[in-house]
Amino acid sequence: MDLSESKDFLVHTASLKEVRVFSREVFDKLKLNNDLKEELVLAIAEAAQNIVKHAYNNKQTEDKMEIKISVNEGHLEIGFFDK
């Protein structure tokens, strides 16, 4: 199954729950087994947290980060885009 979904999130620790929900919803569509899905959700949440913590030093901002999850011909690609 090919799929490409992306969503913007405020660069803030409060957005991390939304990041996990978005990731789970995408992986549910791909019908991944639960263990793999949860590992990927955790990895995505940690990467998003690193953007908040290290790129923005936990500062309040209105900036957004985009998370894109794509599957094409069986290859998974996860992208993180911010300023």
C-alpha positions, 0 to 999 in steps of 0.5 A: 500500500502506498501512502503519504500523509503530513501534518503541521504541529506547533513546535512545543512540548504540548504538541507531542501528544498530537504527534503520537496520535497522528503517527498512530493513525497513519500506521493504523492505515498501514496495518502494521503489527502493534509492536512495530507501530509503537516503536515507530510512534516512539521514535517519531515522538522522540525526534519531534521532542529533539526538535523542540528541545535542541533546535528551539531550546524549549522556547515559546514560538509560533513556529511549526514543524511538519511531519511527513510519513510516506510509504512507496513500494514498500519503503517507509520514509519519515521526514521532519521539517522545521525552520 
